[in-house]
């Protein structure tokens, strides 16, 4: 499936490490579109914000009553720890924390370790690992390829446990999946079951932002996955290759049967990149598009006091997702994401 940073390396004339540092410093990595530098540098002397009560949803067959905001720790913790920000999220009701392998997110798992250990009995801890082989969406993998992928994924899980300073995570995703034969692979399934039997992980998940509909359908057909983190927007699927809404995608409203099939298969649905399409300037993908999803909103929803980013989160949460994974780089950023997730359902009948 290749290195997911390849597209960034083609876009920016710099090294892989420099790209990662730049994205983290600007708040542009992880699971969502970041705000501009001005938003990240919002004044800290404002009055204390009002925090609504967080809302919760059972995450598929995990049975866990998870906050509808998942704290995406990957980009936020790549370079340094932010325990104060993590504690603020937890204190206000966020109880699902998602991170990922150091092969992509550098020091994020290590920087999450102390916080996760302190709250381990009260949070749902998710990480994810790459399979380490080049796979295209249309490839049909043979047994040898699947065995290699399974071995690499199991190794990534072990490395994640070491970096997180724990012997167990609640869920571990197969990261950046774009291929249905990998999703259906018996070799991958056996790797998960072996890890589960060893007490390393309880639930299996898939994370996908390319060929997502086919991957989600395949995951549902297996009956093995508990969670799916999918790149979806009000306008439809987000595509990692084009860095925008997938050409020809149905809108999220029209994708309800696809999402319903996954939920009926016991899969908890977590959204990512719900707002990434709205911003392009800081990523080098063209101008910002704050009104890009407005045609999918009714007049009443457009009149709400939500930002364009908040509207995208609220909409996807009210149209089939259990939670949204959002990267938060500052207290102001966290509060903005929190409000959208906590109040999403109130804007829709």
N, C-alpha and C positions, 0 to 999 in steps of 0.2 A: 504494500500500500504506500510505501515511500515515506520519507520524512515530511510531516505536515508543515515544517518550517520552510520547505523548498520555495514555495510561492513568495514568501517574504524575502528570501535571499535573492530572488530574481528582481524584486521590486526595489529593494534598497541596496545600493552598491557598498556593502559592508560585510563584515564577518557575521557568522551565525551568533557568536556570543554577543557582539555589539547589538545585533537586532533584538535579542532577548532582553538585553539591558534597556534598550530604548523603549521597547514596548512596556516593560514593567514600570519604568520611570514615568512614562506618560499615562500609565493606567490603561493601555490599549490591548493588553493580552487577555487571556482567559476566556470567559464564556459570553461576553457581551461587548457591545460597542461602548467605548469610554466617552466621557464628556470631554469638552475642550479643557485646555490647561486652566482657563479661568474658573471653570466649575470645580476643578480639583483644588484650586487655591482660594476657595470661598472664605470670606472672613470668619474667624472663629469667635468673634466677640458678639455675635448675634444672640438674641434671647434663646433659651433652651427650647428646642423644638418639641412639639407634641407628638407622642408616639401612640398610634392606635394599637389596639390589641391584635397580636398576630393571629392569623387563622391557620387551621391545620387540615391535613388530608391524609388518610391512610395510603401509604406508598405501596400499592399493589400487594403481592403476596408476602411482602416483608412483614406486614401487620403493624408497621411502625407509624405512629401518628405524627407525621412530619410537618414542620413549618412550611408554608407555601413559598417562602424565600429560602433558597439554599445558598449558603455563603460559599461562593467560589473562591477558593484559597490559592489557586495556581498562580495567576499573575500577581496577586496582591502580596504574596509571601515569597516570591522568587528570589529577592535579594536580601530581605531582612524580615525579622519577626514583627508582628503587629498585635501582640496579645491584648493591648488595651482596646483595639478595635474589635477583635474577636470576642472579648468579654462583654463589650457593649452590645454586640449582636445577641449574644447568649442571654444577657440580662433582660433583654426586651422580648425574648421568646424564640429566637432562631435556634433550632436544635438539629439541623442537618448541615454538615460541613463536608465539602467536596474538594479534593486535591488531586495530584497526579504525579506520575513517575518523574524522577530527577532527570531522566534522559530528555525531557521536554521542559519541565518546570524548575529545573535547577535545584534550589535549596528549599522549595516550598514545603515538602513533606517534613524535612528536618525543622523548619521554622514553625510548623504546626504542632510538633510533638508535645511540647510542654503544655500547651492549652488543651490538647486532646486528652492528655493523661489526667489533667486536673478535673475534667468534666466527663470522663469516659463513660460513666454509667448513665449519663443523661443526654448524650448526643448520639446521632447516627453518623458514623464515620465512613466516608466513601473515598476510595482512591481508584486509580486506573493505570493500566500499563499497555504498551505497544507490543505488537506481535513480532516486529523486527524483520519483516520480509516485504518486498515490493509486491503489491497486489493492486490490480485495476478492478473497477467495478464489474466488468464482464468476464473476468478470469474464472475458469473452473479449476479449483485447486485439487491436486492429487494428494494421496495419503502422506507422501513424504513432506510435501509443503505444509500440510496441516500439522504434522508431528513437529516440525520445526517451529511453526507458529505457536503451538501449544507449549512447547518447551520454553520458548522465549517469554511467553506471557506468564508462565509459572515462575520463571526467574525474576521477572519484573515485580511480581507479587512479593517474593521474598525480599527483594531489595527495598520495596516500599515499606514493608514491615520493619526492616532494619532502620530506615530513615525516620519512620514515625515512632520508633522506640516502643513498639508494641508487638504482641504475638498474634493479633487478631484485628481485622477490620470487619465492619458490618456488611459491606458490599465492595466488590472490586469489578470494575468495568473492563471489557475489551475496548481499548481506546481507538478512536478514529476509524471505525470499521466502515468499509464501503462495499463489501463483497458478501453476497448471500451464501456462497458455499463455505466461507469461513464462519459465518454466523450459524450455519447448520452443522458444522463439523463435529463429528463424533470425537475426534481427538481433542478438540477444545473442551468439549463437554467433560471428557474424562479428566482433563487437567483441573477443571473446576471442582469436580466431585472429589478428586484426590486431595485438593487443598481444603475443601470443606471437611472431609473426614479427618484431616490433620488438625482441625480447629483454627485454621488460618482465616477463614472467611465464611460467612453465612449465606450470602446471596450473590448471584451472578448478574451482571448488567452489561449493556452495550452502549457505547457512546458513538454517535454518527452524525456527520455533517456533510456527507456526500452519498448520493444514492440512498438517501435516508428512508424513503418510503419502502423500497424493496427490502432493505435491511430490517426495518421494523416489522414488515409482514413476515419475513423469515423467522425473526425472533419469536413472534407470536405463534407461528406454526410449530416451533419446537416444544413449546410448553415448559421450557427450562429457565427462562430469564425472569428475574423479579423486577428489574428496572431497565428503562431505556432513556438515555439522555439524547434528545433530538434537537437539531437545529431547525427551528420553525418560527415563522413570523405571521402577523395577521394576513399578509399577502400570500403566504404559502411557504414552501420549503426554502430554507437558506442553503446556498451551495458554496462550499469552501473553495472550489476551483475558480468560480467567477467572482467571489466575494460580494455576492448580492443574492437577491431572490432568484431562485432557479427559473430559468427561462421555460415558459410553458407550464409552470406549476399551477395547480388548482389553488384557490384561496384556502385559508384555514377553515373557513365555514364549510367549504365543499369537501374538505378532507375528514369530516367527522366520522364517516364509516371506517376509515383506516385507523383512526385513533380509538374508536370504539372496539374494534377487533383486538387491538393490543390490550386494552383494559380488560376485556372479557377473558383474555388469556392470562390474567393475573399480573400484568406488567404495570408498574407505576411509571407515569410519564413525567419526565422533568425536561423543561425547555431550556435551550441555550441559544444565544445569538438572536434573541427575539428583536433586538434593537440595532444589531450591527449594521444593517442596511441603511440606517438613517444617517450614519456618519461615514464620511470618506476622506475628508480633508486631512486629518492627522495620520491616517493610514496610507495616504498616497493613492487612494482609489477614486479620486474625483471629488466633487463638491459634496457638502452635507445635504441631506435630503429630509429635513424634519417633517415634511408633509407627505412623505411617500406612501404612508398607510392610510391617509385620511379618507380615501374613497371606500375603505372597508368599515368605517365608523359611521354611526348614525349621528344626527344633529345633536341629540341630547348628550351623547358620549363626548363629542367634540367640544361641548360647552363646559365640561368638567375642568377643574383647576389643575389638571395633571399636565406634566410636561410630555412632549412627544415620546420620550423614553418610557415614562410611567404608563402612558396609554398602551404602548406595545406590550408591556408586561401584563397589565391588567386584562387586556383583550385575550391574550393567549391562555391566561389562567382561567378565564371565564368560558373558554371554548375548547376544553378537553384536557388541559394539563393539570397535573396534581401540584406541581411546584415549578418555579423558575430559578435557574442557577444564574446568579448575578455576581460579578466581580465588584468589590467595594474597596476603593483606595483611600477613603477618608471618612470621617464621621458624617459629613454632609452627604457624601455619595451613598453611604450605608442607609441613612435616613430616607433619602429619595427612593431607593430600591425597596426599602421596608414598607413605606406607605403604599406603594403600588401593589405589592403582594398582599398586604394585610387587608386592603380595602377593595381589591379587584372585584369580588363577587357582588359588592353592593351597587355597582354601576349597571348590572344586568339582571333582568327579571329571572 
